[in-house]
Amino acid sequence: CITDKFRSKGIETSRDLPDTVLDFVKKHPLMDEEVKPMGGHPVFMKKNVKYTKIVVDTVTALDDKQYDVMFIGT
């Protein structure tokens, strides 16, 4: 998250953060609680794959409904 302190220094996106901040985030991942799948079971499962990038976002589709979208990179 970009704080007001960073914004006052002209930092508007995570791409503008100093390397020291990005290194800290990489070394200290934190989560408040686990992410539970809808329906109580995994949506998909694949073994022996190392995911390097995972991003989840909520988007509004053309039908004006909101959907959660997961982008996964290997």
C-alpha positions as CSV (number, residue, x, y, z in Angstrom):
1,C,0.0,0.0,0.0
2,I,1.2,3.5,-0.8
3,T,1.0,5.6,2.3
4,D,0.5,9.4,2.5
5,K,4.2,9.6,3.5
6,F,5.2,8.0,0.2
7,R,2.7,10.1,-1.7
8,S,4.2,13.3,-0.3
9,K,7.5,12.1,-1.8
10,G,5.9,11.7,-5.2
11,I,5.6,7.9,-5.0
12,E,2.2,7.0,-6.5
13,T,2.6,3.2,-7.4
14,S,4.5,0.3,-6.0
15,R,6.8,0.5,-9.0
16,D,8.1,3.8,-7.6
17,L,8.9,2.3,-4.1
18,P,12.6,2.3,-3.0
19,D,14.4,-1.0,-3.3
20,T,14.8,-1.2,0.5
21,V,11.0,-1.3,0.9
22,L,10.5,-3.9,-1.9
23,D,13.3,-6.1,-0.4
24,F,11.6,-5.9,3.0
25,V,8.2,-6.9,1.5
26,K,9.8,-9.9,-0.3
27,K,11.5,-11.1,2.8
28,H,8.5,-10.6,5.2
29,P,5.3,-11.7,3.5
30,L,2.3,-11.3,5.9
31,M,-1.3,-12.4,5.7
32,D,-4.1,-11.7,8.2
33,E,-5.8,-15.0,7.5
34,E,-5.9,-17.8,4.8
35,V,-7.9,-17.3,1.7
36,K,-10.7,-19.8,1.7
37,P,-12.1,-21.0,-1.7
38,M,-15.8,-20.5,-2.6
39,G,-17.7,-23.7,-2.1
40,G,-15.1,-25.0,0.4
41,H,-13.0,-26.8,-2.1
42,P,-10.3,-25.7,-4.6
43,V,-11.4,-24.2,-7.9
44,F,-8.6,-26.0,-9.6
45,M,-5.5,-27.9,-8.6
46,K,-2.3,-28.6,-10.4
47,K,0.7,-30.5,-8.9
48,N,4.4,-29.8,-9.4
49,V,4.0,-26.2,-10.6
50,K,5.9,-23.3,-9.0
51,Y,3.8,-20.1,-9.4
52,T,5.9,-17.0,-9.4
53,K,3.2,-14.3,-9.6
54,I,-0.3,-14.5,-8.2
55,V,-2.7,-11.5,-8.3
56,V,-6.4,-11.3,-7.4
57,D,-8.6,-8.5,-8.4
58,T,-12.3,-7.7,-8.5
59,V,-13.6,-6.4,-11.9
60,T,-16.9,-5.2,-13.2
61,A,-17.9,-7.2,-16.3
62,L,-20.1,-6.0,-19.2
63,D,-23.1,-7.4,-17.5
64,D,-22.4,-4.9,-14.6
65,K,-21.7,-7.8,-12.2
66,Q,-18.5,-7.9,-10.2
67,Y,-16.3,-11.0,-10.4
68,D,-13.1,-12.0,-8.6
69,V,-10.3,-12.7,-11.1
70,M,-7.1,-14.6,-10.3
71,F,-4.0,-14.0,-12.5
72,I,-1.4,-16.7,-12.1
73,G,2.1,-16.7,-13.6
74,T,4.6,-19.5,-13.8
